[in-house]
Amino acid sequence: GWKPVLRKFLRPEAPEDDRLPPHAQPNLPFLGNALHYKRHPATYLVQQGQKLGGVFRLNLAGLKMVAVVDEEASRQVAIANTMHLSSRQAIADFGFKETLGTFNAYMGAALHKMILKNHVNPALVTGGRLEVAKHVVAAVDAVLPDRSGEMDLFKAV
């Protein structure tokens, strides 16, 4: 019936674990941060990163995740061992398994990780953001050489 569901949402939250990243605000009942995130996702993430630091938790109407918006933290995520941090599983759990299929979600995650490790991380060490963007575009061009008919959003790079 409806009583167990109601009890789940009305019981007090467990005390915060100091080892976990802080929650993005405002964190509304049921919706979490979804309404504020939906209005301007990039702006919201940047603002929360400025308030809370480069790593924080989001709740998008029940879809709970950790946002990494700091350059150094992003680098650590990119090189993390998959035993500790699986981007494939996270991408699948985010909903791409249902929309793209398991193979495509896992393959896309593997390509993403390869591009980060082989092109983005070295570029971060040797240059700035423009250098990173050039390396990413080159890596994508190597994987997807025929993009005819597609809009190029990265012409300036």
C-alpha positions as a Markdown table, in Angstrom:
| # | Residue | x | y | z |
|---|---|---|---|---|
| 1 | Gly | 0.0 | 0.0 | 0.0 |
| 2 | Trp | 0.9 | 3.6 | 0.2 |
| 3 | Lys | 1.9 | 3.7 | 3.9 |
| 4 | Pro | 5.4 | 2.3 | 3.5 |
| 5 | Val | 6.1 | 4.8 | 0.7 |
| 6 | Leu | 4.8 | 7.7 | 2.8 |
| 7 | Arg | 6.8 | 6.5 | 5.8 |
| 8 | Lys | 10.0 | 6.5 | 3.7 |
| 9 | Phe | 9.5 | 10.1 | 2.6 |
| 10 | Leu | 8.4 | 11.4 | 6.1 |
| 11 | Arg | 11.1 | 9.8 | 8.2 |
| 12 | Pro | 14.0 | 12.0 | 9.2 |
| 13 | Glu | 17.1 | 11.8 | 7.1 |
| 14 | Ala | 20.1 | 10.0 | 8.5 |
| 15 | Pro | 22.8 | 12.2 | 10.0 |
| 16 | Glu | 25.3 | 13.6 | 7.4 |
| 17 | Asp | 28.5 | 11.6 | 6.9 |
| 18 | Asp | 31.4 | 14.1 | 7.0 |
| 19 | Arg | 33.3 | 11.9 | 4.5 |
| 20 | Leu | 30.7 | 12.6 | 1.8 |
| 21 | Pro | 30.7 | 15.8 | -0.4 |
| 22 | Pro | 28.2 | 18.4 | 0.6 |
| 23 | His | 24.7 | 18.6 | -0.9 |
| 24 | Ala | 23.9 | 21.2 | -3.5 |
| 25 | Gln | 21.3 | 23.7 | -2.4 |
| 26 | Pro | 18.4 | 24.2 | -2.2 |
| 27 | Asn | 17.6 | 20.5 | -1.6 |
| 28 | Leu | 13.8 | 20.3 | -1.8 |
| 29 | Pro | 11.7 | 17.3 | -0.7 |
| 30 | Phe | 11.1 | 14.8 | -3.5 |
| 31 | Leu | 12.6 | 17.1 | -6.2 |
| 32 | Gly | 16.0 | 17.7 | -4.6 |
| 33 | Asn | 17.9 | 20.2 | -6.8 |
| 34 | Ala | 16.0 | 19.4 | -10.1 |
| 35 | Leu | 14.1 | 22.7 | -10.5 |
| 36 | His | 17.1 | 24.9 | -10.0 |
| 37 | Tyr | 19.3 | 22.6 | -12.2 |
| 38 | Lys | 16.7 | 22.6 | -15.0 |
| 39 | Arg | 16.6 | 26.4 | -15.3 |
| 40 | His | 20.3 | 26.8 | -16.2 |
| 41 | Pro | 22.3 | 23.6 | -15.7 |
| 42 | Ala | 25.8 | 25.0 | -16.4 |
| 43 | Thr | 25.2 | 28.2 | -14.3 |
| 44 | Tyr | 23.8 | 26.2 | -11.4 |
| 45 | Leu | 26.7 | 23.8 | -11.4 |
| 46 | Val | 29.3 | 26.6 | -11.5 |
| 47 | Gln | 27.5 | 28.5 | -8.7 |
| 48 | Gln | 27.3 | 25.4 | -6.5 |
| 49 | Gly | 30.9 | 24.7 | -7.2 |
| 50 | Gln | 31.8 | 28.2 | -6.0 |
| 51 | Lys | 29.8 | 27.8 | -2.9 |
| 52 | Leu | 30.6 | 24.2 | -2.0 |
| 53 | Gly | 33.9 | 23.4 | -3.7 |
| 54 | Gly | 34.7 | 21.4 | -6.7 |
| 55 | Val | 32.8 | 18.2 | -5.7 |
| 56 | Phe | 29.2 | 18.1 | -4.4 |
| 57 | Arg | 26.1 | 15.9 | -4.4 |
| 58 | Leu | 23.0 | 16.5 | -6.5 |
| 59 | Asn | 19.6 | 15.0 | -6.3 |
| 60 | Leu | 17.7 | 15.4 | -9.5 |
| 61 | Ala | 14.2 | 14.3 | -8.5 |
| 62 | Gly | 15.5 | 11.0 | -7.0 |
| 63 | Leu | 18.5 | 10.6 | -9.4 |
| 64 | Lys | 21.3 | 11.0 | -7.0 |
| 65 | Met | 24.9 | 11.8 | -8.2 |
| 66 | Val | 28.1 | 13.5 | -7.4 |
| 67 | Ala | 29.2 | 16.5 | -9.6 |
| 68 | Val | 32.8 | 17.1 | -10.2 |
| 69 | Val | 33.4 | 20.7 | -11.4 |
| 70 | Asp | 37.0 | 21.3 | -10.3 |
| 71 | Glu | 39.9 | 20.9 | -12.7 |
| 72 | Glu | 42.1 | 18.9 | -10.3 |
| 73 | Ala | 39.2 | 16.7 | -9.1 |
| 74 | Ser | 38.2 | 16.0 | -12.7 |
| 75 | Arg | 41.8 | 14.9 | -13.4 |
| 76 | Gln | 41.7 | 12.6 | -10.4 |
| 77 | Val | 38.4 | 11.1 | -11.6 |
| 78 | Ala | 39.8 | 10.6 | -15.1 |
| 79 | Ile | 42.8 | 8.6 | -13.9 |
| 80 | Ala | 41.0 | 6.7 | -11.1 |
| 81 | Asn | 41.2 | 2.9 | -11.1 |
| 82 | Thr | 37.9 | 1.4 | -12.3 |
| 83 | Met | 37.8 | -0.8 | -9.2 |
| 84 | His | 37.2 | 2.4 | -7.2 |
| 85 | Leu | 35.3 | 4.5 | -9.7 |
| 86 | Ser | 33.6 | 3.0 | -12.7 |
| 87 | Ser | 32.6 | 5.5 | -15.3 |
| 88 | Arg | 31.0 | 2.8 | -17.4 |
| 89 | Gln | 28.6 | 1.8 | -14.6 |
| 90 | Ala | 27.9 | 5.4 | -13.7 |
| 91 | Ile | 27.0 | 6.2 | -17.3 |
| 92 | Ala | 24.8 | 3.1 | -17.6 |
| 93 | Asp | 23.1 | 3.9 | -14.3 |
| 94 | Phe | 22.5 | 7.5 | -15.4 |
| 95 | Gly | 20.0 | 6.2 | -18.0 |
| 96 | Phe | 22.2 | 5.7 | -21.1 |
| 97 | Lys | 21.9 | 1.9 | -20.8 |
| 98 | Glu | 18.1 | 2.2 | -21.3 |
| 99 | Thr | 18.3 | 4.8 | -24.0 |
| 100 | Leu | 21.4 | 3.6 | -26.0 |
| 101 | Gly | 21.6 | 0.0 | -25.0 |
| 102 | Thr | 24.3 | -1.6 | -22.7 |
| 103 | Phe | 26.9 | -2.1 | -25.4 |
| 104 | Asn | 26.7 | 1.5 | -26.7 |
| 105 | Ala | 26.7 | 3.0 | -23.2 |
| 106 | Tyr | 29.8 | 1.0 | -22.2 |
| 107 | Met | 31.5 | 1.6 | -25.5 |
| 108 | Gly | 30.9 | 5.3 | -25.2 |
| 109 | Ala | 32.3 | 5.3 | -21.7 |
| 110 | Ala | 35.4 | 3.5 | -22.8 |
| 111 | Leu | 36.0 | 5.9 | -25.7 |
| 112 | His | 35.4 | 8.9 | -23.3 |
| 113 | Lys | 38.0 | 7.4 | -20.8 |
| 114 | Met | 40.5 | 6.8 | -23.6 |
| 115 | Ile | 40.2 | 10.4 | -24.9 |
| 116 | Leu | 40.6 | 11.7 | -21.3 |
| 117 | Lys | 43.7 | 9.6 | -20.5 |
| 118 | Asn | 45.4 | 9.9 | -23.9 |
| 119 | His | 44.6 | 13.4 | -25.0 |
| 120 | Val | 43.1 | 15.6 | -22.2 |
| 121 | Asn | 45.4 | 14.7 | -19.3 |
| 122 | Pro | 48.6 | 15.2 | -21.3 |
| 123 | Ala | 47.3 | 18.5 | -22.7 |
| 124 | Leu | 46.4 | 19.7 | -19.1 |
| 125 | Val | 50.0 | 19.1 | -18.1 |
| 126 | Thr | 51.5 | 21.0 | -21.0 |
| 127 | Gly | 49.0 | 23.7 | -21.8 |
| 128 | Gly | 45.8 | 25.5 | -21.0 |
| 129 | Arg | 42.2 | 24.9 | -21.8 |
| 130 | Leu | 42.5 | 25.8 | -25.5 |
| 131 | Glu | 45.3 | 23.2 | -25.8 |
| 132 | Val | 43.0 | 20.7 | -24.2 |
| 133 | Ala | 40.1 | 21.5 | -26.6 |
| 134 | Lys | 42.4 | 21.1 | -29.6 |
| 135 | His | 43.5 | 17.7 | -28.4 |
| 136 | Val | 39.9 | 16.6 | -27.7 |
| 137 | Val | 38.8 | 17.7 | -31.2 |
| 138 | Ala | 41.8 | 15.8 | -32.8 |
| 139 | Ala | 40.9 | 12.7 | -30.7 |
| 140 | Val | 37.2 | 12.8 | -31.8 |
| 141 | Asp | 38.2 | 13.4 | -35.4 |
| 142 | Ala | 40.4 | 10.3 | -35.2 |
| 143 | Val | 37.5 | 8.2 | -33.9 |
| 144 | Leu | 34.8 | 9.8 | -36.1 |
| 145 | Pro | 36.5 | 11.1 | -39.3 |
| 146 | Asp | 33.3 | 11.6 | -41.3 |
| 147 | Arg | 31.1 | 14.2 | -39.7 |
| 148 | Ser | 29.7 | 15.6 | -42.9 |
| 149 | Gly | 26.4 | 17.2 | -42.6 |
| 150 | Glu | 26.8 | 17.8 | -38.8 |
| 151 | Met | 27.0 | 21.3 | -37.3 |
| 152 | Asp | 30.5 | 22.0 | -36.0 |
| 153 | Leu | 30.1 | 23.7 | -32.6 |
| 154 | Phe | 33.8 | 23.8 | -32.1 |
| 155 | Lys | 34.9 | 25.8 | -35.2 |
| 156 | Ala | 36.8 | 28.3 | -33.0 |
| 157 | Val | 39.1 | 25.6 | -31.6 |
